[in-house]
Amino acid sequence: MDFLNAIIVLFNFTVIPALAYGSQLALGAIFVTLIYAVLRFANFATGDMMSFGTMFAVILTYYFQSLGFGLGFLPTALLTIPFAILMMILYMLIIDKFVFSYYRVKKSPPVQFAMVSVGVMFVTQALIRIIIGPSDRRFLDGEKFIIKATEFKEMTGLAEGITLKSTQAITIIVTLIVVSIMFWFLNRTKTGTSMRAYSDNEDLALLSGIDPKRVVLITWVIAGILATIGGVLYGLDKSYRPFVYFNNMLPIFAAAIVGGIGNPFGAFLGGYVIAFAEIFVTYAYKRFISYLLPEHLEPDSLLQLLSTDYKFAVSFSILVIVLLIRPSGIFKGKVI
Amino acid sequence: MRNYKNVIAAYSIMIFLIILVGIFQSWSIALTILNYCLISAVMTIGANIQWGYAGLINFGIMGYTALGGLAVVLVSVEPVKKAWQVGGLNILACIWIIVAIIFVVKFILNRFDKSKLRNYSVASVILGGIILLRVTAAPGIEAIESVDPAKTGFLGGMGLPVLFSWIFGALLAGGLAFVIGKIALGLRADYLAIATLLIAEIIVSIIKHEEWLARGVKNVIGLKRPAPYEIDLQTSEWFINLVTKFNSSKLNLINSISDKQEALNQMVIDASSVYVKLCFTGLFLTVVIILLIVTQKALYSPWGRKMRAIRDNEEAASAMGKNIVKEHLLIFILGSAIVGLAGAMMVTNDGLFTPGSYRPMRYTFVIWVMVIVGGTGNNFGAILGGFVVWFLWVEAAPIALFLINLFTSHLPETNAVRVHLIESAPYFRFLVIGIGLLLIMRYRPQGIIPEKIIKQ
């Protein structure tokens, strides 16, 4: 019984949150990696682009709520995602047309692209703050929990309970669906193959008649879908605050590089690697251990490797270590 | 000579703008802006050395700035004796443990060949070391943080004059840059950018959360100043006489003695704040001029030419027998040390150390915008960039507010759009900086004052 309790404690406080957080990171990391593979630059506007898409979802959620639309027990935000994605793609294409395409034609070095993306980051951040403001917003409605700790305890008769928030379940399910569709698209369809060819060798792809404009367009469309969904899921799970989204760019970068930048599957797994590492290193194991050990051996301290303040520092350290030991990433960055 | 005309024109416009602020807003604000412009100029000199001279992309400027700020606390604050008594031993022990870990790891790396066993043993030494550190430090940290937590709760500094901290800040930042450079400089340009960005974030989070070091997010206030305090000036005879002399014509117009005294008091208060800021301006200007002379000399020396050669074509420079790794490391250290100096200057100017305020937006990306807008590879350009961008960063909000009021003046006061726009006026600075950067990158990629190559 004690053993079961210990497992449940660990599951409830580390595995479930890490899975949800990892899914959100994974979507962002695939976004980064796609842009890197096809358009060949590190996009420093990642976090703010995700925030931009989420902003539309937040505004539309408020609008739909005022009209009385809803999905019952599901959050209204799910209904607004398609519209938000459309707006996001539109914004990305405008940015690409007026900013990035010029440098792409000129074949500028990646560093210049990165600096330009910093400019885009500033502009996007300004627009977000001017349109919706910098404050913290919650836009979750519908059922909050799928399983509550008390119900779980009653059902099983255990001392510890599992809490499953609906946002966590939605995050994991939606991520799996989106990512599987995306991999199917990249690997099985003609357009996906042409994208991979373009990212492998641009000149060869051009010679075989692949239209670069179409490839770029499709890339931004997929990027828009990933960025918006990732952003909305994060916002539903935690809350929507522009500054936090900017900061999330850092673990997302870490995930993309750890997984091997340019490799979408690596980025997907990298998101979970970062999330699990952050949570496992900063989790206090006292309760877990106290179930396993006999009573007189119970530990006094929290048994925490690092305090939760260093959550970000953990993922960055992993990144630095990976960069040093294996710069191509754990899953070998083979460009898409 | 034509190039110099451009430079002089650009700087005159900048100074004219600051004078305009002095006339329309107040001289105190104008001097605050000028001081920050000078601090930004030091930062851009540092960033420009790395990016403009050598083409190294360092997105970790925030980390070095914060470290420079930390140096001010470590040098100038009086030591907290009681904290040292209760927990100093543990902290000293920790330092020895860290040194020991480094030596053991180095020994293992040198002694044994590359193998899985070596990797595991290095990893286990580091992991064991961290656990040992935590066990040793925990009681000490707890004791230190409980010493009068509202006021101190940290080890304090060395109690030296604050100007020493500028040197110490530069040394600290340079030392860190040595470590980071050893680790990360082999990376490709965009990886280096990301790695430095994240390392800076780690540094700031350590400063923020290690309260025994510099009180963390509880901030250290009332730091020493190299300039006199306003309150002392307001009571000192010579200063009041000076103010009276300057404003004698204005004072003579006032007839009643009590009114005259009141007016004089107000003038003394205003003048004292301006005087203190002028002292800082003088100090900062000295630093900027010294740095400018040194960097300018370096740029046109054989060493500067070597750096440019490395930047423009690494392979060719390497084939000519230049040690690229060494030169990159050197320039990384020099640039970071200058940024650390700027960080120390900034904290000295503010008189308080607030680790929570170090954010990559303000301390990394804005500095980069300064360098790129001003002119990469040209010190005059980089300094001008610091002035222009900081000026815009500060003045964008008032200007935006003015424009919003102008364009929405036909709308009623309570119009939702108008109210919303007025509330969001401060965020127009991001827009101005972003669009400015994009325009410069597109239409004048070499910056306002481009790099000038002297042909010999």
Interface residues (C-beta under 8 A of the other chain):
Chain A: F41 A42 V99 Y102 P109 P110 V111 Q112 A114 M115 V116 V118 G119 V120 M121 F122 V123 T124 Q125 A126 L127 R129 I130 G133 P134 F246 L250 F253 A254 I257 S301 L305 S307 D309 Y310 F312 A313 F316 S317 L319 V320 L323 L324 I325 P327
Chain B: I57 N119 I130 R134 A138 I183 A184 L187 R188 A189 D190 Y191 A193 I194 A195 L197 L198 I199 E201 I202 S205 I206 K208 H209 M361 F365 W368 V369 I372 L421 E423 S424 Y427 F428 R429 F430 L431 I433 G434 I435 L437 L438 M441 R442 P445
